[in-house]
Amino acid sequence: MSLALIGGLVGLAFGVVEYFLFGALIARADRRGERGPGPRALDVARKAQLILFPLIGFVVGSVLAGDNGVW
């Protein structure tokens, strides 16, 4: 398994954890009756993290691996 793939999987794991943590924050805000852009921004951020964290992990893993033909 290459370092780039390991980095992508670690990024995905962090993204999934953040997705559920931000979901709990959004649910708490909904229970408290908070409205406005805050919960909506958290929802956008948690969905973006599922995409960005694995990509960042993949890039960092490939940089650490050196010349492995990824780029």
N, C-alpha and C positions, 0 to 999 in steps of 0.2 A: 504494500500500500504506500503510495507516494505521500510526501509531506504536504503537497497541495491538497490532496483529497482529505487528509487528516485535518488540515486547517479548515477546509470547507465543512466537514462534519462537526468540528468543535464550534464553528460559527453558527451552524444550524442548531446545535444544542443550546447555545446561549440565546439564539433568537426564539426558540420554543419556550424557554424559561421566561424570557421577557414578555412574550405574548400572553402567557397565563398571568403573570404578575400585573401587567397593565390591564388585563381583563378584570382582575379583582379590583383594581383601582376604579375602573369605569363602573363596575357594579356597585361599589361603595358610593360613588358620586350619584348614581341613579337612585339608590335607596335614600340618600339624603335630599334628593330633589334638586340637585344642582343642574342648572341649565347653562347654555352658552357654549363657547368654542372649546373649553377645556376638555371635556370628555370626547368630543369629536376629534380633537387634535391627538389625544392619546390613542384613539382607535386607528388613526392614520399612521401614527408612529409605530404602533405594534405590528401593523401589517407590513410596513416598509422594512422593519427589522428582520422579518422572516426572509426577505430577499437580500438585503444589504449585508447582514452578518456573515452568511455563508460565502458571499462573493469576496468580502474583505478577508475572511479566513483563507480562502483559496489563493488569493493574491499573496498574502503574507507567507503562506506555506510554500508557494512556488519561489518566492524571493529567498526564503531561508534555504531551500533545497539547492539553489544555484542554477546552473545551466542544465535543466532537465527536459527541455523541449516544450515547455508549456507555452511560452511566448514565441 
